[in-house]
Amino acid sequence: MRSVKIVLIGLLLFLIFIHLWQLDTIPKGLYVDESSIGLNAALIAQTGYDEHGKFMPIFFEAFGEYKNPLYIYLTSIIFKLADVSVFNLRLTSFIFFALFLTGLYLLVKKIFQTKFVIFYSLLAGGSLPWFFTLSRISFEAISQLTVFIFCLYFLYMAYSRYGKYAFLYAFITGVIMGISVYSYTTARLLSFLMLLTILIVFYKQIKKWLFLLFGFLIGIIPYINFYFSDSTRLANRFNEVTYIYNSHLTFGEKIIQFLQNYLYYLSPTYLFLKGDSILRHHIGYNGEVYITVGVLSIIGIGWFLIKDRRNLFLLFLLINLLLSPVAAALTTGDSSLRSLLVGLYLLLFSIYGFNVLVNLSNKKYKLSLLMGILILLAVEIYGYLNYYFVVYPQKSVWDFQSYDFPQSLRLALNQNPTDIVVSSQANRPYAHLSFYTQAMHLKTTTPISVGIT
């Protein structure tokens, strides 16, 4: 038992290392969305007002859309306690990811109570490409992963355990589901679909659902208030990326487009070979999920369909796996951010699949099979991490679009100019200028502005 604990501690130290090592320099430079989040978080930490002079807003206006508050407010706390810096900005993602792994550990331990399964879940979940990339950049989507894993944990506690706290767990589940609408945009659809799924799957326990619904309504009160005050602008980003308002497409063509998008997000091509085409969300190495994890998820789903069909929690997971690409399929592109929860449910089913192998009766072949799977997974992890830290940094320069911005600013200031003008031809450079000025702690009387050059 002691050796198992040592191995688990070693794994956790390894995961901490790979998520924090060179966090502020890989990827190279901040994308404009990261700078925007950092700017507003810094202003909230200093004054309580965002860049538009609004005090403690529910959602943050930026670039004609609204950014979600969970990530920004946690970042502001970090800035308040520590300092405004690129490392601390991206540290928010690591904290959300560490909380996700905590929730995953609690859920897996409660269901399986097997350290071998726990080890696999932390190894796979802690290094899965779909999650790893997001855990090292300052995008809001990572907070959705954290919120949903805790939602699943308390849901399991409410509906699979019949203790005296079941109704309390149902209420907490509802509150967390409500909070999810402040994590990432797709949650505003997926959380409502999850609420409906719970009612359908656990229809015999309607009283718990009513407690859950009550908690959910409490959680979304600020969202409802904001929605009715500014619903048009809240949907601006969706209007930009969706095809459903395209007047050049017939209704039938829109249905076909949706089905094509939906099936692509669940296809082997996307999951194992290509992944997101944008090199901010994906590093361009294989797909979003390790093949080992994919095979184990198929085993887990197959076990449920053949041997464990009465398991309502697994039924709930399967339905939500099938629903998780819906929001992404309504938009153009192949975004791994909008389809993030596909990765979560596949991971959970792979854990079930791994547990199936752990419980094989033939001990002689079981150990060899499990060790072989872990070795194959380790090889995949090594290949991914080697590409991420060796090849990807140089590729990331072009997609993050701000590499050497701080150095260029310092170089300009060293010339003692009367003023500095930053080209407006870049992607919203005011966000970079405003955030880097604070992160670099620049105190200068030289006017710095954004203008056409």
RODO-2510 file (C-alpha; in nm, 4 decimals, decimal comma):
residues 453
     n   res          X          Y          Z
     1     m     0,0000     0,0000     0,0000
     2     r     0,2817     0,2381     0,0827
     3     s     0,4417     0,1787    -0,2574
     4     v     0,1093     0,2600    -0,4273
     5     k     0,0889     0,5910    -0,2406
     6     i     0,4448     0,6724    -0,3432
     7     v     0,3588     0,6040    -0,7080
     8     l     0,0479     0,8260    -0,6857
     9     i     0,2472     1,1065    -0,5221
    10     g     0,5114     1,0702    -0,7926
    11     l     0,2422     1,0944    -1,0609
    12     l     0,0973     1,4096    -0,9049
    13     l     0,4418     1,5716    -0,8888
    14     f     0,4957     1,4812    -1,2545
    15     l     0,1626     1,6368    -1,3532
    16     i     0,2358     1,9531    -1,1565
    17     f     0,5748     1,9808    -1,3255
    18     i     0,4525     1,9403    -1,6847
    19     h     0,1716     2,1905    -1,6292
    20     l     0,3835     2,4607    -1,4653
    21     w     0,7169     2,4271    -1,6451
    22     q     0,7781     2,7339    -1,8644
    23     l     0,4131     2,8286    -1,8258
    24     d     0,4775     3,1928    -1,9101
    25     t     0,6883     3,1211    -2,2198
    26     i     0,5165     2,8183    -2,3808
    27     p     0,3106     2,8941    -2,5826
    28     k     0,5126     3,1977    -2,6906
    29     g     0,3288     3,5251    -2,6389
    30     l    -0,0254     3,5922    -2,5261
    31     y    -0,3191     3,5705    -2,7604
    32     v    -0,5357     3,8832    -2,7554
    33     d    -0,8111     3,7045    -2,5590
    34     e    -0,5571     3,6210    -2,2872
    35     s    -0,4451     3,9837    -2,2680
    36     s    -0,8075     4,1006    -2,2515
    37     i    -0,8806     3,8625    -1,9638
    38     g    -0,5603     3,9690    -1,7886
    39     l    -0,6378     4,3382    -1,8334
    40     n    -0,9858     4,3122    -1,6826
    41     a    -0,8659     4,0868    -1,4015
    42     a    -0,5918     4,3357    -1,3149
    43     l    -0,8379     4,6271    -1,3143
    44     i    -1,0839     4,4335    -1,0953
    45     a    -0,8027     4,3498    -0,8533
    46     q    -0,6970     4,7140    -0,8335
    47     t    -1,0239     4,9074    -0,8440
    48     g    -1,3185     4,6679    -0,8760
    49     y    -1,4041     4,8220    -1,2160
    50     d    -1,3521     4,6659    -1,5597
    51     e    -1,2031     4,8363    -1,8656
    52     h    -1,5400     4,9977    -1,9450
    53     g    -1,5837     5,1420    -1,5972
    54     k    -1,8429     4,8883    -1,4792
    55     f    -1,8221     4,7831    -1,1164
    56     m    -1,7941     4,4062    -1,0582
    57     p    -1,9842     4,3125    -1,3758
    58     i    -2,1550     3,9748    -1,4205
    59     f    -2,0103     3,9389    -1,7721
    60     f    -1,7171     4,1357    -1,9137
    61     e    -1,7596     4,3300    -2,2360
    62     a    -1,4676     4,2863    -2,4754
    63     f    -1,4353     4,3149    -2,8539
    64     g    -1,8110     4,3546    -2,8991
    65     e    -1,8913     4,0372    -2,7051
    66     y    -1,8948     3,9290    -2,3407
    67     k    -1,6358     3,7181    -2,1633
    68     n    -1,7380     3,4858    -1,8838
    69     p    -1,6725     3,5861    -1,5229
    70     l    -1,5476     3,2739    -1,3395
    71     y    -1,2041     3,2790    -1,4971
    72     i    -1,1599     3,6555    -1,4718
    73     y    -1,2594     3,6795    -1,1065
    74     l    -1,0286     3,3948    -1,0025
    75     t    -0,7475     3,5633    -1,1951
    76     s    -0,8199     3,8912    -1,0177
    77     i    -0,7846     3,7134    -0,6821
    78     i    -0,4489     3,5698    -0,7909
    79     f    -0,3344     3,9151    -0,9042
    80     k    -0,4493     4,0610    -0,5730
    81     l    -0,2622     3,8019    -0,3685
    82     a     0,0468     3,7793    -0,5870
    83     d     0,1242     4,0069    -0,8800
    84     v     0,0142     4,0957    -1,2312
    85     s     0,2249     3,8805    -1,4621
    86     v     0,1962     3,6448    -1,7573
    87     f     0,2790     3,3486    -1,5330
    88     n     0,0087     3,4353    -1,2814
    89     l    -0,2410     3,4966    -1,5600
    90     r    -0,1885     3,1465    -1,6970
    91     l    -0,1632     3,0071    -1,3442
    92     t    -0,5417     3,0478    -1,3277
    93     s    -0,5764     2,7719    -1,5878
    94     f    -0,3514     2,5439    -1,3855
    95     i    -0,5601     2,6047    -1,0731
    96     f    -0,8827     2,5254    -1,2575
    97     f    -0,7183     2,2133    -1,3980
    98     a    -0,5897     2,1072    -1,0561
    99     l    -0,9436     2,1470    -0,9237
   100     f    -1,0678     1,9369    -1,2153
   101     l    -0,8258     1,6572    -1,1252
   102     t    -0,9413     1,6835    -0,7638
   103     g    -1,3028     1,6405    -0,8711
   104     l    -1,2057     1,3530    -1,1013
   105     y    -1,0217     1,1834    -0,8150
   106     l    -1,3208     1,2199    -0,5819
   107     l    -1,5616     1,0798    -0,8418
   108     v    -1,3412     0,7856    -0,9400
   109     k    -1,2598     0,7014    -0,5791
   110     k    -1,6288     0,7045    -0,4875
   111     i    -1,7295     0,4793    -0,7784
   112     f    -1,4407     0,2317    -0,8018
   113     q    -1,2347     0,2548    -0,4805
   114     t    -0,9412     0,0948    -0,6643
   115     k    -0,6029     0,2663    -0,6631
   116     f    -0,5075     0,1112    -0,9969
   117     v    -0,8100     0,2759    -1,1586
   118     i    -0,7375     0,6032    -0,9777
   119     f    -0,3810     0,5963    -1,1116
   120     y    -0,5056     0,5506    -1,4687
   121     s    -0,7674     0,8246    -1,4358
   122     l    -0,5135     1,0801    -1,3112
   123     l    -0,2524     0,9805    -1,5689
   124     a    -0,4939     0,9952    -1,8623
   125     g    -0,6936     1,2944    -1,7406
   126     g    -0,3841     1,4865    -1,6368
   127     s    -0,2194     1,4615    -1,9779
   128     l    -0,5059     1,4306    -2,2276
   129     p    -0,4251     1,6625    -2,5231
   130     w    -0,7789     1,8058    -2,5225
   131     f    -0,7260     1,9333    -2,1686
   132     f    -0,3500     1,9825    -2,1509
   133     t    -0,3365     2,2569    -2,4117
   134     l    -0,6102     2,4547    -2,2364
   135     s    -0,4475     2,4097    -1,8950
   136     r    -0,1514     2,6208    -2,0106
   137     i    -0,3293     2,9162    -2,1766
   138     s    -0,5690     3,1743    -2,0354
   139     f    -0,8948     3,0773    -2,2009
   140     e    -1,2215     3,0577    -2,0092
   141     a    -1,3146     2,7106    -2,1391
   142     i    -1,0948     2,5332    -1,8843
   143     s    -1,3273     2,6531    -1,6065
   144     q    -1,6160     2,4649    -1,7714
   145     l    -1,4261     2,1392    -1,7296
   146     t    -1,3852     2,2022    -1,3571
   147     v    -1,7450     2,2992    -1,2969
   148     f    -1,8852     1,9983    -1,4823
   149     i    -1,6690     1,7376    -1,3072
   150     f    -1,7945     1,8593    -0,9691
   151     c    -2,1473     1,8648    -1,1056
   152     l    -2,1067     1,4978    -1,2007
   153     y    -1,9570     1,4142    -0,8617
   154     f    -2,2457     1,5598    -0,6621
   155     l    -2,4964     1,4178    -0,9096
   156     y    -2,3530     1,0707    -0,8488
   157     m    -2,3702     1,1291    -0,4744
   158     a    -2,7330     1,2406    -0,4999
   159     y    -2,8708     0,9687    -0,7250
   160     s    -2,6470     0,6685    -0,6604
   161     r    -2,6308     0,7012    -0,2833
   162     y    -2,9463     0,6950    -0,0769
   163     g    -2,8223     0,8511     0,2451
   164     k    -2,9785     1,1337     0,4414
   165     y    -2,7742     1,3926     0,2493
   166     a    -2,9068     1,2881    -0,0935
   167     f    -3,1401     1,5883    -0,1246
   168     l    -2,8603     1,8219    -0,0169
   169     y    -2,6336     1,6729    -0,2843
   170     a    -2,9109     1,7222    -0,5413
   171     f    -2,9423     2,0873    -0,4407
   172     i    -2,5636     2,1372    -0,4630
   173     t    -2,5652     1,9732    -0,8064
   174     g    -2,8258     2,2231    -0,9213
   175     v    -2,6308     2,5201    -0,7873
   176     i    -2,3142     2,4031    -0,9647
   177     m    -2,5084     2,3502    -1,2873
   178     g    -2,6340     2,7057    -1,2541
   179     i    -2,2815     2,8336    -1,1941
   180     s    -2,1689     2,6563    -1,5124
   181     v    -2,3357     2,9267    -1,7272
   182     y    -2,0635     3,1646    -1,6053
   183     s    -1,7812     2,9311    -1,7105
   184     y    -1,7985     2,9097    -2,0889
   185     t    -2,0531     3,0036    -2,3531
   186     t    -2,1541     2,6502    -2,4564
   187     a    -2,2627     2,5748    -2,0984
   188     r    -2,5603     2,8056    -2,1521
   189     l    -2,7026     2,5322    -2,3738
   190     l    -2,5431     2,2171    -2,2343
   191     s    -2,6380     2,2821    -1,8711
   192     f    -3,0056     2,3086    -1,9677
   193     l    -2,9774     1,9885    -2,1708
   194     m    -2,8166     1,8187    -1,8717
   195     l    -3,1006     1,9355    -1,6489
   196     l    -3,3497     1,7775    -1,8886
   197     t    -3,1433     1,4576    -1,9096
   198     i    -3,1436     1,4188    -1,5323
   199     l    -3,5230     1,4472    -1,5285
   200     i    -3,5547     1,1811    -1,7982
   201     v    -3,3007     0,9326    -1,6641
   202     f    -3,3852     0,9610    -1,2945
   203     y    -3,7582     1,0226    -1,3403
   204     k    -3,8430     0,7907    -1,0496
   205     q    -3,6656     1,0279    -0,8090
   206     i    -3,8576     1,3420    -0,8968
   207     k    -3,8245     1,4954    -0,5485
   208     k    -3,4467     1,5094    -0,5846
   209     w    -3,4864     1,6713    -0,9245
   210     l    -3,7038     1,9421    -0,7710
   211     f    -3,4295     2,0151    -0,5159
   212     l    -3,1800     2,0172    -0,8029
   213     l    -3,3998     2,2524    -1,0060
   214     f    -3,4295     2,4881    -0,7089
   215     g    -3,0506     2,5012    -0,6761
   216     f    -3,0155     2,5559    -1,0504
   217     l    -3,2563     2,8509    -1,0464
   218     i    -3,0648     3,0080    -0,7591
   219     g    -2,7398     2,9683    -0,9530
   220     i    -2,8681     3,1382    -1,2684
   221     i    -3,0389     3,4377    -1,1039
   222     p    -2,7555     3,6797    -1,1989
   223     y    -2,7511     3,5315    -1,5514
   224     i    -3,1263     3,5815    -1,5949
   225     n    -3,0965     3,9401    -1,4710
   226     f    -2,8137     4,0106    -1,7152
   227     y    -2,9859     3,8302    -2,0033
   228     f    -3,2967     4,0461    -1,9866
   229     s    -3,0923     4,3625    -1,9588
   230     d    -2,8555     4,2915    -2,2513
   231     s    -2,9524     3,9671    -2,4269
   232     t    -2,8613     4,0899    -2,7770
   233     r    -2,4950     4,1574    -2,7073
   234     l    -2,4632     3,8439    -2,4970
   235     a    -2,5362     3,6445    -2,8129
   236     n    -2,3080     3,8498    -3,0388
   237     r    -2,0295     3,5934    -3,0530
   238     f    -2,2699     3,3105    -3,1357
   239     n    -2,4225     3,5187    -3,4149
   240     e    -2,0738     3,5632    -3,5622
   241     v    -1,9759     3,1954    -3,5635
   242     t    -2,3065     3,0205    -3,6413
   243     y    -2,4489     2,9342    -3,9817
   244     i    -2,8119     2,9066    -3,8706
   245     y    -2,8819     3,2705    -3,9623
   246     n    -2,7158     3,2376    -4,3038
   247     s    -2,9860     3,3397    -4,5513
   248     h    -2,7954     3,1731    -4,8369
   249     l    -2,8541     2,8283    -4,6872
   250     t    -3,1874     2,6487    -4,7028
   251     f    -3,3311     2,4839    -4,3928
   252     g    -3,2340     2,1436    -4,5314
   253     e    -2,8765     2,2590    -4,5945
   254     k    -2,8524     2,3843    -4,2376
   255     i    -2,9681     2,0449    -4,1076
   256     i    -2,7083     1,8710    -4,3232
   257     q    -2,4398     2,1130    -4,2007
   258     f    -2,5333     2,0422    -3,8397
   259     l    -2,5221     1,6653    -3,8893
   260     q    -2,1864     1,6839    -4,0664
   261     n    -2,0392     1,8977    -3,7884
   262     y    -2,1903     1,6794    -3,5169
   263     l    -2,0598     1,3533    -3,6625
   264     y    -1,7153     1,5022    -3,7252
   265     y    -1,6690     1,5849    -3,3564
   266     l    -1,7302     1,2169    -3,2734
   267     s    -1,5293     1,0795    -3,5648
   268     p    -1,1945     0,8958    -3,5342
   269     t    -1,0475     1,1539    -3,7710
   270     y    -1,1140     1,4399    -3,5318
   271     l    -1,0609     1,2511    -3,2068
   272     f    -0,7431     1,0583    -3,2893
   273     l    -0,5836     1,1999    -3,6052
   274     k    -0,6384     1,5735    -3,6592
   275     g    -0,8144     1,7574    -3,3788
   276     d    -0,8736     2,1312    -3,3825
   277     s    -0,7135     2,3036    -3,6813
   278     i    -0,6334     2,6201    -3,4832
   279     l    -0,2872     2,5965    -3,3252
   280     r    -0,3923     2,7869    -3,0175
   281     h    -0,6377     2,5172    -2,9116
   282     h    -0,4347     2,2234    -3,0424
   283     i    -0,0642     2,1741    -3,1151
   284     g    -0,1016     1,9978    -3,4496
   285     y     0,0117     1,6581    -3,3166
   286     n    -0,2371     1,3753    -3,3709
   287     g    -0,5904     1,4253    -3,2390
   288     e    -0,7566     1,5435    -2,9190
   289     v    -0,7616     1,2029    -2,7443
   290     y    -0,4978     0,9334    -2,7054
   291     i    -0,5799     0,6171    -2,8986
   292     t    -0,5407     0,4177    -2,5764
   293     v    -0,8047     0,6314    -2,4079
   294     g    -1,0314     0,5982    -2,7110
   295     v    -1,0102     0,2189    -2,7147
   296     l    -1,0799     0,2005    -2,3407
   297     s    -1,3793     0,4332    -2,3811
   298     i    -1,5217     0,1987    -2,6446
   299     i    -1,4765    -0,0917    -2,4016
   300     g    -1,6530     0,1107    -2,1310
   301     i    -1,9466     0,2003    -2,3559
   302     g    -1,9676    -0,1558    -2,4849
   303     w    -1,9683    -0,2953    -2,1309
   304     f    -2,2541    -0,0659    -2,0388
   305     l    -2,4625    -0,1564    -2,3460
   306     i    -2,4063    -0,5305    -2,3081
   307     k    -2,3619    -0,6006    -1,9367
   308     d    -2,4659    -0,2989    -1,7282
   309     r    -2,7683    -0,1387    -1,8943
   310     r    -2,9413    -0,0799    -1,5601
   311     n    -2,6674     0,1550    -1,4489
   312     l    -2,8519     0,4881    -1,4667
   313     f    -2,5403     0,6963    -1,4070
   314     l    -2,3720     0,5362    -1,7101
   315     l    -2,6883     0,5962    -1,9124
   316     f    -2,6775     0,9600    -1,8077
   317     l    -2,3097     0,9844    -1,9124
   318     l    -2,3795     0,8252    -2,2501
   319     i    -2,6693     1,0586    -2,3277
   320     n    -2,4616     1,3611    -2,2345
   321     l    -2,1704     1,2325    -2,4421
   322     l    -2,4063     1,2305    -2,7391
   323     l    -2,5359     1,5784    -2,6496
   324     s    -2,1955     1,7349    -2,5826
   325     p    -2,1128     1,8181    -2,9491
   326     v    -2,4489     1,9906    -3,0083
   327     a    -2,3372     2,3433    -2,9198
   328     a    -2,0189     2,3113    -3,1268
   329     a    -2,2092     2,1617    -3,4206
   330     l    -2,4244     2,4756    -3,4406
   331     t    -2,1155     2,6793    -3,5288
   332     t    -1,8573     2,6794    -3,8053
   333     g    -1,5076     2,5397    -3,7657
   334     d    -1,3815     2,2458    -3,5606
   335     s    -1,3404     2,4063    -3,2186
   336     s    -1,2067     2,1852    -2,9402
   337     l    -1,3160     2,4564    -2,6934
   338     r    -1,6838     2,4360    -2,7873
   339     s    -1,6685     2,0544    -2,7887
   340     l    -1,4604     2,0237    -2,4714
   341     l    -1,7094     1,8069    -2,2827
   342     v    -1,6813     1,5336    -2,5468
   343     g    -1,3325     1,4766    -2,4087
   344     l    -1,4624     1,4660    -2,0514
   345     y    -1,7236     1,1977    -2,1180
   346     l    -1,4840     0,9896    -2,3282
   347     l    -1,2328     1,0037    -2,0445
   348     l    -1,4950     0,8858    -1,7952
   349     f    -1,5981     0,5965    -2,0173
   350     s    -1,2327     0,5021    -2,0649
   351     i    -1,2034     0,4807    -1,6861
   352     y    -1,5007     0,2460    -1,6831
   353     g    -1,3315     0,0459    -1,9598
   354     f    -1,0084     0,0270    -1,7619
   355     n    -1,2042    -0,0917    -1,4588
   356     v    -1,3582    -0,3696    -1,6708
   357     l    -1,0069    -0,4972    -1,7424
   358     v    -0,9053    -0,4600    -1,3780
   359     n    -1,1896    -0,6971    -1,2845
   360     l    -1,0998    -0,9706    -1,5327
   361     s    -1,0911    -1,3091    -1,3635
   362     n    -0,7719    -1,4348    -1,5252
   363     k    -0,5083    -1,2740    -1,3040
   364     k    -0,2163    -1,3994    -1,5133
   365     y    -0,3207    -1,2235    -1,8316
   366     k    -0,4913    -0,9343    -1,6564
   367     l    -0,1719    -0,7896    -1,5112
   368     s     0,0103    -0,8197    -1,8426
   369     l    -0,2804    -0,6545    -2,0264
   370     l    -0,3055    -0,3653    -1,7810
   371     m     0,0684    -0,3025    -1,7811
   372     g     0,0683    -0,3141    -2,1603
   373     i    -0,2088    -0,0541    -2,1739
   374     l    -0,0265     0,1754    -1,9320
   375     i     0,2963     0,1398    -2,1297
   376     l     0,1168     0,2259    -2,4556
   377     l    -0,0439     0,5251    -2,2873
   378     a     0,2949     0,6342    -2,1513
   379     v     0,4421     0,6158    -2,5029
   380     e     0,1588     0,8334    -2,6374
   381     i     0,2046     1,0818    -2,3542
   382     y     0,5784     1,1017    -2,4158
   383     g     0,5257     1,1654    -2,7869
   384     y     0,2746     1,4402    -2,7178
   385     l     0,4780     1,6151    -2,4474
   386     n     0,7968     1,5945    -2,6510
   387     y     0,6201     1,7633    -2,9434
   388     y     0,4580     2,0195    -2,7145
   389     f     0,7778     2,1364    -2,5461
   390     v     1,0242     2,0885    -2,8349
   391     v     0,8415     2,1541    -3,1634
   392     y     0,5276     2,3472    -3,0726
   393     p     0,6864     2,6570    -2,9100
   394     q     0,8156     2,7891    -3,2411
   395     k     0,4874     2,7073    -3,4172
   396     s     0,2897     2,8885    -3,1469
   397     v     0,4568     3,2211    -3,2270
   398     w     0,2430     3,2741    -3,5357
   399     d    -0,0892     3,1748    -3,3818
   400     f    -0,0583     3,3710    -3,0572
   401     q     0,0514     3,6843    -3,2472
   402     s     0,2233     3,8784    -2,9687
   403     y     0,5665     3,7210    -2,9275
   404     d     0,8342     3,9787    -2,8353
   405     f     0,5719     4,2492    -2,7741
   406     p     0,7174     4,3247    -2,4262
   407     q     1,0732     4,3254    -2,5597
   408     s     0,9751     4,5574    -2,8444
   409     l     0,8070     4,7907    -2,5987
   410     r     1,1143     4,7984    -2,3774
   411     l     1,3383     4,8610    -2,6771
   412     a     1,1208     5,1525    -2,7833
   413     l     1,1267     5,3027    -2,4331
   414     n     1,5054     5,2720    -2,4175
   415     q     1,5278     5,5144    -2,7085
   416     n     1,3724     5,7890    -2,4898
   417     p     1,1121     5,8865    -2,7527
   418     t     0,8622     6,1673    -2,7185
   419     d     0,5828     5,9174    -2,7877
   420     i     0,5297     5,5566    -2,8965
   421     v     0,2663     5,4467    -3,1470
   422     v     0,1634     5,0803    -3,1695
   423     s     0,0281     4,9709    -3,5078
   424     s    -0,3465     4,9180    -3,5147
   425     q    -0,3108     4,6651    -3,7966
   426     a    -0,2502     4,3884    -3,5442
   427     n    -0,5361     4,2005    -3,3763
   428     r    -0,6740     4,4516    -3,1227
   429     p    -0,3302     4,5600    -2,9944
   430     y    -0,4764     4,7833    -2,7220
   431     a    -0,5366     4,4719    -2,5081
   432     h    -0,1716     4,3655    -2,5344
   433     l    -0,0521     4,7200    -2,4722
   434     s    -0,2711     4,7702    -2,1655
   435     f    -0,1974     4,4326    -2,0065
   436     y     0,1757     4,4163    -2,0793
   437     t     0,2167     4,7706    -1,9472
   438     q     0,0815     4,6496    -1,6136
   439     a     0,2590     4,3135    -1,6204
   440     m     0,5924     4,4867    -1,6929
   441     h     0,5214     4,7458    -1,4204
   442     l     0,6040     5,0295    -1,6576
   443     k     0,5972     5,3748    -1,5060
   444     t     0,6773     5,6240    -1,7759
   445     t     0,5701     5,9690    -1,8840
   446     t     0,6128     5,8718    -2,2491
   447     p     0,2711     5,8664    -2,4209
   448     i     0,1993     5,5207    -2,5620
   449     s    -0,0961     5,4868    -2,7957
   450     v    -0,2464     5,2684    -3,0669
   451     g    -0,2578     5,4279    -3,4096
   452     i    -0,2288     5,3582    -3,7809
   453     t     0,1322     5,3176    -3,8877
***
